[in-house]
Amino acid sequence: MVSAEPRPPDDSVGASARIRVASDAVVVHALGEFDLATAQVLADALDQACGAGRDVQLDMSGVSFIDASTLGVVVKARNALSEHGCRIEIVRPTDCVARLLQLTGLESLFMAGAKHGTGG
C-alpha cells in the first residue's frame, strides 16, 4: 500500500523523493541530485509507487543532476510496472534530465507529451 504522506527529505544524501496518490496515478516527486550514491532514494520511492498497481508519474522538476545509474533505476521501475499493465511517465523534466534521456535515446519512451521544466 502506498502512503499518501510525503516522504521527508534526507538532507544528508542531497536527494529525496515524495510520493503522492493522485486520482489517475501515483506521483513521485524527485528532488535534488541523483547519482550512484543517491539513486537508492529514488529506487525506494519507485518500488513503493509500483506496489500500488497504478500508473506512475515521475515529476523531475526538482532534479538538479541525474546520472546513468539513476536512469537505470527508472528503467527498472518501467519494466516492473509493465509486467502489471501499468506505465511510468516522466513529467516536468529539468534540462539535465531531458538531456540525459535524449542522449540515451529514451526520451520517447518516458516523455510522451511531457514538457521540459526550467533550469537544471
ZAMAR-63254 format. One record per residue (C-alpha): residue number from 1; residue in three letters; chain; x, z, y. Coordinates in pm, 1 decimal. Layout:
BEGIN
<r><num>NUM</num><residu>ala</residu><chaine>A</chaine><c1>X</c1><c3>Z</c3><c2>Y</c2></r>
...
//
This chain:
BEGIN
<r><num>1</num><residu>met</residu><chaine>A</chaine><c1>0.0</c1><c3>0.0</c3><c2>0.0</c2></r>
<r><num>2</num><residu>val</residu><chaine>A</chaine><c1>131.4</c1><c3>-90.5</c3><c2>344.5</c2></r>
<r><num>3</num><residu>ser</residu><chaine>A</chaine><c1>122.3</c1><c3>173.0</c3><c2>612.4</c2></r>
<r><num>4</num><residu>ala</residu><chaine>A</chaine><c1>-29.0</c1><c3>78.4</c3><c2>946.3</c2></r>
<r><num>5</num><residu>glu</residu><chaine>A</chaine><c1>209.4</c1><c3>320.3</c3><c2>1112.9</c2></r>
<r><num>6</num><residu>pro</residu><chaine>A</chaine><c1>514.8</c1><c3>161.0</c3><c2>1273.8</c2></r>
<r><num>7</num><residu>arg</residu><chaine>A</chaine><c1>845.2</c1><c3>231.8</c3><c2>1111.0</c2></r>
<r><num>8</num><residu>pro</residu><chaine>A</chaine><c1>1060.8</c1><c3>428.6</c3><c2>1356.5</c2></r>
<r><num>9</num><residu>pro</residu><chaine>A</chaine><c1>1373.7</c1><c3>250.6</c3><c2>1471.6</c2></r>
<r><num>10</num><residu>asp</residu><chaine>A</chaine><c1>1701.5</c1><c3>370.9</c3><c2>1325.6</c2></r>
<r><num>11</num><residu>asp</residu><chaine>A</chaine><c1>1935.9</c1><c3>365.4</c3><c2>1624.0</c2></r>
<r><num>12</num><residu>ser</residu><chaine>A</chaine><c1>2233.8</c1><c3>438.8</c3><c2>1401.1</c2></r>
<r><num>13</num><residu>val</residu><chaine>A</chaine><c1>2222.0</c1><c3>91.5</c3><c2>1248.9</c2></r>
<r><num>14</num><residu>gly</residu><chaine>A</chaine><c1>2124.0</c1><c3>-116.4</c3><c2>1555.3</c2></r>
<r><num>15</num><residu>ala</residu><chaine>A</chaine><c1>1823.6</c1><c3>-273.2</c3><c2>1384.2</c2></r>
<r><num>16</num><residu>ser</residu><chaine>A</chaine><c1>1469.3</c1><c3>-176.1</c3><c2>1298.9</c2></r>
<r><num>17</num><residu>ala</residu><chaine>A</chaine><c1>1152.6</c1><c3>-325.0</c3><c2>1157.4</c2></r>
<r><num>18</num><residu>arg</residu><chaine>A</chaine><c1>799.5</c1><c3>-214.0</c3><c2>1233.8</c2></r>
<r><num>19</num><residu>ile</residu><chaine>A</chaine><c1>502.3</c1><c3>-300.9</c3><c2>1015.2</c2></r>
<r><num>20</num><residu>arg</residu><chaine>A</chaine><c1>150.2</c1><c3>-354.7</c3><c2>1143.2</c2></r>
<r><num>21</num><residu>val</residu><chaine>A</chaine><c1>-153.5</c1><c3>-468.8</c3><c2>949.2</c2></r>
<r><num>22</num><residu>ala</residu><chaine>A</chaine><c1>-348.2</c1><c3>-734.7</c3><c2>1140.3</c2></r>
<r><num>23</num><residu>ser</residu><chaine>A</chaine><c1>-679.6</c1><c3>-892.8</c3><c2>1046.7</c2></r>
<r><num>24</num><residu>asp</residu><chaine>A</chaine><c1>-520.8</c1><c3>-1205.5</c3><c2>900.0</c2></r>
<r><num>25</num><residu>ala</residu><chaine>A</chaine><c1>-173.3</c1><c3>-1091.6</c3><c2>789.5</c2></r>
<r><num>26</num><residu>val</residu><chaine>A</chaine><c1>81.7</c1><c3>-814.8</c3><c2>771.7</c2></r>
<r><num>27</num><residu>val</residu><chaine>A</chaine><c1>306.4</c1><c3>-837.1</c3><c2>1077.4</c2></r>
<r><num>28</num><residu>val</residu><chaine>A</chaine><c1>669.2</c1><c3>-728.8</c3><c2>1054.7</c2></r>
<r><num>29</num><residu>his</residu><chaine>A</chaine><c1>833.1</c1><c3>-696.0</c3><c2>1396.3</c2></r>
<r><num>30</num><residu>ala</residu><chaine>A</chaine><c1>1212.3</c1><c3>-711.3</c3><c2>1370.1</c2></r>
<r><num>31</num><residu>leu</residu><chaine>A</chaine><c1>1422.1</c1><c3>-558.7</c3><c2>1648.1</c2></r>
<r><num>32</num><residu>gly</residu><chaine>A</chaine><c1>1795.4</c1><c3>-562.4</c3><c2>1710.2</c2></r>
<r><num>33</num><residu>glu</residu><chaine>A</chaine><c1>2098.9</c1><c3>-713.5</c3><c2>1544.2</c2></r>
<r><num>34</num><residu>phe</residu><chaine>A</chaine><c1>2071.1</c1><c3>-815.7</c3><c2>1179.5</c2></r>
<r><num>35</num><residu>asp</residu><chaine>A</chaine><c1>2384.8</c1><c3>-875.1</c3><c2>975.6</c2></r>
<r><num>36</num><residu>leu</residu><chaine>A</chaine><c1>2522.4</c1><c3>-772.2</c3><c2>637.9</c2></r>
<r><num>37</num><residu>ala</residu><chaine>A</chaine><c1>2526.0</c1><c3>-406.8</c3><c2>743.0</c2></r>
<r><num>38</num><residu>thr</residu><chaine>A</chaine><c1>2164.3</c1><c3>-401.6</c3><c2>867.1</c2></r>
<r><num>39</num><residu>ala</residu><chaine>A</chaine><c1>1988.0</c1><c3>-666.1</c3><c2>656.3</c2></r>
<r><num>40</num><residu>gln</residu><chaine>A</chaine><c1>1856.6</c1><c3>-395.6</c3><c2>422.3</c2></r>
<r><num>41</num><residu>val</residu><chaine>A</chaine><c1>1640.3</c1><c3>-258.2</c3><c2>705.8</c2></r>
<r><num>42</num><residu>leu</residu><chaine>A</chaine><c1>1452.5</c1><c3>-588.6</c3><c2>716.0</c2></r>
<r><num>43</num><residu>ala</residu><chaine>A</chaine><c1>1455.5</c1><c3>-619.1</c3><c2>336.2</c2></r>
<r><num>44</num><residu>asp</residu><chaine>A</chaine><c1>1283.2</c1><c3>-281.1</c3><c2>301.4</c2></r>
<r><num>45</num><residu>ala</residu><chaine>A</chaine><c1>1014.3</c1><c3>-372.3</c3><c2>555.1</c2></r>
<r><num>46</num><residu>leu</residu><chaine>A</chaine><c1>952.5</c1><c3>-711.9</c3><c2>396.2</c2></r>
<r><num>47</num><residu>asp</residu><chaine>A</chaine><c1>932.2</c1><c3>-555.9</c3><c2>48.9</c2></r>
<r><num>48</num><residu>gln</residu><chaine>A</chaine><c1>667.1</c1><c3>-318.7</c3><c2>178.2</c2></r>
<r><num>49</num><residu>ala</residu><chaine>A</chaine><c1>480.5</c1><c3>-601.2</c3><c2>353.5</c2></r>
<r><num>50</num><residu>cys</residu><chaine>A</chaine><c1>494.5</c1><c3>-822.1</c3><c2>43.5</c2></r>
<r><num>51</num><residu>gly</residu><chaine>A</chaine><c1>335.2</c1><c3>-545.6</c3><c2>-159.8</c2></r>
<r><num>52</num><residu>ala</residu><chaine>A</chaine><c1>13.9</c1><c3>-585.0</c3><c2>39.4</c2></r>
<r><num>53</num><residu>gly</residu><chaine>A</chaine><c1>-68.2</c1><c3>-916.6</c3><c2>-127.3</c2></r>
<r><num>54</num><residu>arg</residu><chaine>A</chaine><c1>-133.2</c1><c3>-1086.3</c3><c2>206.4</c2></r>
<r><num>55</num><residu>asp</residu><chaine>A</chaine><c1>43.9</c1><c3>-1342.8</c3><c2>423.0</c2></r>
<r><num>56</num><residu>val</residu><chaine>A</chaine><c1>328.8</c1><c3>-1205.2</c3><c2>633.8</c2></r>
<r><num>57</num><residu>gln</residu><chaine>A</chaine><c1>412.3</c1><c3>-1291.6</c3><c2>992.3</c2></r>
<r><num>58</num><residu>leu</residu><chaine>A</chaine><c1>772.3</c1><c3>-1207.9</c3><c2>1075.9</c2></r>
<r><num>59</num><residu>asp</residu><chaine>A</chaine><c1>789.8</c1><c3>-1155.8</c3><c2>1452.5</c2></r>
<r><num>60</num><residu>met</residu><chaine>A</chaine><c1>1151.0</c1><c3>-1207.9</c3><c2>1552.3</c2></r>
<r><num>61</num><residu>ser</residu><chaine>A</chaine><c1>1106.5</c1><c3>-1191.0</c3><c2>1929.4</c2></r>
<r><num>62</num><residu>gly</residu><chaine>A</chaine><c1>1320.7</c1><c3>-875.4</c3><c2>1937.9</c2></r>
<r><num>63</num><residu>val</residu><chaine>A</chaine><c1>1614.9</c1><c3>-1009.5</c3><c2>1735.4</c2></r>
<r><num>64</num><residu>ser</residu><chaine>A</chaine><c1>1935.9</c1><c3>-1044.9</c3><c2>1935.4</c2></r>
<r><num>65</num><residu>phe</residu><chaine>A</chaine><c1>2157.4</c1><c3>-1151.8</c3><c2>1641.3</c2></r>
<r><num>66</num><residu>ile</residu><chaine>A</chaine><c1>2098.9</c1><c3>-1276.5</c3><c2>1287.7</c2></r>
<r><num>67</num><residu>asp</residu><chaine>A</chaine><c1>2337.4</c1><c3>-1391.4</c3><c2>1016.8</c2></r>
<r><num>68</num><residu>ala</residu><chaine>A</chaine><c1>2307.1</c1><c3>-1575.4</c3><c2>687.1</c2></r>
<r><num>69</num><residu>ser</residu><chaine>A</chaine><c1>2276.1</c1><c3>-1256.8</c3><c2>479.6</c2></r>
<r><num>70</num><residu>thr</residu><chaine>A</chaine><c1>1962.5</c1><c3>-1165.0</c3><c2>672.6</c2></r>
<r><num>71</num><residu>leu</residu><chaine>A</chaine><c1>1827.2</c1><c3>-1515.3</c3><c2>634.4</c2></r>
<r><num>72</num><residu>gly</residu><chaine>A</chaine><c1>1876.4</c1><c3>-1468.9</c3><c2>260.5</c2></r>
<r><num>73</num><residu>val</residu><chaine>A</chaine><c1>1651.2</c1><c3>-1161.6</c3><c2>278.9</c2></r>
<r><num>74</num><residu>val</residu><chaine>A</chaine><c1>1378.5</c1><c3>-1372.1</c3><c2>441.2</c2></r>
<r><num>75</num><residu>val</residu><chaine>A</chaine><c1>1414.0</c1><c3>-1644.6</c3><c2>176.7</c2></r>
<r><num>76</num><residu>lys</residu><chaine>A</chaine><c1>1386.0</c1><c3>-1382.1</c3><c2>-98.9</c2></r>
<r><num>77</num><residu>ala</residu><chaine>A</chaine><c1>1066.7</c1><c3>-1247.7</c3><c2>61.5</c2></r>
<r><num>78</num><residu>arg</residu><chaine>A</chaine><c1>927.4</c1><c3>-1601.2</c3><c2>82.8</c2></r>
<r><num>79</num><residu>asn</residu><chaine>A</chaine><c1>990.6</c1><c3>-1654.0</c3><c2>-286.8</c2></r>
<r><num>80</num><residu>ala</residu><chaine>A</chaine><c1>826.8</c1><c3>-1322.7</c3><c2>-379.7</c2></r>
<r><num>81</num><residu>leu</residu><chaine>A</chaine><c1>521.8</c1><c3>-1397.2</c3><c2>-164.6</c2></r>
<r><num>82</num><residu>ser</residu><chaine>A</chaine><c1>479.5</c1><c3>-1749.8</c3><c2>-300.3</c2></r>
<r><num>83</num><residu>glu</residu><chaine>A</chaine><c1>459.2</c1><c3>-1610.6</c3><c2>-654.8</c2></r>
<r><num>84</num><residu>his</residu><chaine>A</chaine><c1>140.0</c1><c3>-1435.7</c3><c2>-542.4</c2></r>
<r><num>85</num><residu>gly</residu><chaine>A</chaine><c1>-5.4</c1><c3>-1726.3</c3><c2>-345.6</c2></r>
<r><num>86</num><residu>cys</residu><chaine>A</chaine><c1>97.4</c1><c3>-1581.3</c3><c2>-9.8</c2></r>
<r><num>87</num><residu>arg</residu><chaine>A</chaine><c1>333.5</c1><c3>-1709.4</c3><c2>256.4</c2></r>
<r><num>88</num><residu>ile</residu><chaine>A</chaine><c1>566.4</c1><c3>-1589.9</c3><c2>530.0</c2></r>
<r><num>89</num><residu>glu</residu><chaine>A</chaine><c1>593.4</c1><c3>-1742.8</c3><c2>874.3</c2></r>
<r><num>90</num><residu>ile</residu><chaine>A</chaine><c1>849.4</c1><c3>-1661.7</c3><c2>1140.4</c2></r>
<r><num>91</num><residu>val</residu><chaine>A</chaine><c1>678.3</c1><c3>-1626.4</c3><c2>1476.4</c2></r>
<r><num>92</num><residu>arg</residu><chaine>A</chaine><c1>826.6</c1><c3>-1594.7</c3><c2>1824.4</c2></r>
<r><num>93</num><residu>pro</residu><chaine>A</chaine><c1>1188.0</c1><c3>-1650.2</c3><c2>1716.5</c2></r>
<r><num>94</num><residu>thr</residu><chaine>A</chaine><c1>1459.7</c1><c3>-1592.3</c3><c2>1971.3</c2></r>
<r><num>95</num><residu>asp</residu><chaine>A</chaine><c1>1705.2</c1><c3>-1873.4</c3><c2>2035.4</c2></r>
<r><num>96</num><residu>cys</residu><chaine>A</chaine><c1>1961.9</c1><c3>-1731.3</c3><c2>1790.2</c2></r>
<r><num>97</num><residu>val</residu><chaine>A</chaine><c1>1702.1</c1><c3>-1714.4</c3><c2>1512.1</c2></r>
<r><num>98</num><residu>ala</residu><chaine>A</chaine><c1>1573.3</c1><c3>-2065.3</c3><c2>1581.1</c2></r>
<r><num>99</num><residu>arg</residu><chaine>A</chaine><c1>1928.7</c1><c3>-2200.0</c3><c2>1589.3</c2></r>
<r><num>100</num><residu>leu</residu><chaine>A</chaine><c1>2017.9</c1><c3>-2045.9</c3><c2>1251.4</c2></r>
<r><num>101</num><residu>leu</residu><chaine>A</chaine><c1>1701.5</c1><c3>-2186.3</c3><c2>1097.1</c2></r>
<r><num>102</num><residu>gln</residu><chaine>A</chaine><c1>1779.5</c1><c3>-2527.6</c3><c2>1242.0</c2></r>
<r><num>103</num><residu>leu</residu><chaine>A</chaine><c1>2143.3</c1><c3>-2522.0</c3><c2>1125.5</c2></r>
<r><num>104</num><residu>thr</residu><chaine>A</chaine><c1>2042.1</c1><c3>-2424.7</c3><c2>772.3</c2></r>
<r><num>105</num><residu>gly</residu><chaine>A</chaine><c1>1759.1</c1><c3>-2677.8</c3><c2>752.5</c2></r>
<r><num>106</num><residu>leu</residu><chaine>A</chaine><c1>1497.7</c1><c3>-2404.1</c3><c2>703.2</c2></r>
<r><num>107</num><residu>glu</residu><chaine>A</chaine><c1>1317.5</c1><c3>-2443.0</c3><c2>1035.7</c2></r>
<r><num>108</num><residu>ser</residu><chaine>A</chaine><c1>1024.5</c1><c3>-2641.0</c3><c2>895.4</c2></r>
<r><num>109</num><residu>leu</residu><chaine>A</chaine><c1>991.0</c1><c3>-2401.5</c3><c2>601.9</c2></r>
<r><num>110</num><residu>phe</residu><chaine>A</chaine><c1>941.4</c1><c3>-2090.2</c3><c2>814.8</c2></r>
<r><num>111</num><residu>met</residu><chaine>A</chaine><c1>829.4</c1><c3>-2202.6</c3><c2>1158.1</c2></r>
<r><num>112</num><residu>ala</residu><chaine>A</chaine><c1>521.9</c1><c3>-2419.6</c3><c2>1113.0</c2></r>
<r><num>113</num><residu>gly</residu><chaine>A</chaine><c1>382.3</c1><c3>-2441.3</c3><c2>1464.1</c2></r>
<r><num>114</num><residu>ala</residu><chaine>A</chaine><c1>585.5</c1><c3>-2146.7</c3><c2>1594.6</c2></r>
<r><num>115</num><residu>lys</residu><chaine>A</chaine><c1>719.2</c1><c3>-2148.8</c3><c2>1945.9</c2></r>
<r><num>116</num><residu>his</residu><chaine>A</chaine><c1>1064.0</c1><c3>-2025.0</c3><c2>2036.3</c2></r>
<r><num>117</num><residu>gly</residu><chaine>A</chaine><c1>1092.5</c1><c3>-1694.3</c3><c2>2215.1</c2></r>
<r><num>118</num><residu>thr</residu><chaine>A</chaine><c1>1325.6</c1><c3>-1626.8</c3><c2>2502.0</c2></r>
<r><num>119</num><residu>gly</residu><chaine>A</chaine><c1>1680.9</c1><c3>-1506.5</c3><c2>2504.0</c2></r>
<r><num>120</num><residu>gly</residu><chaine>A</chaine><c1>1888.5</c1><c3>-1404.5</c3><c2>2205.7</c2></r>
//
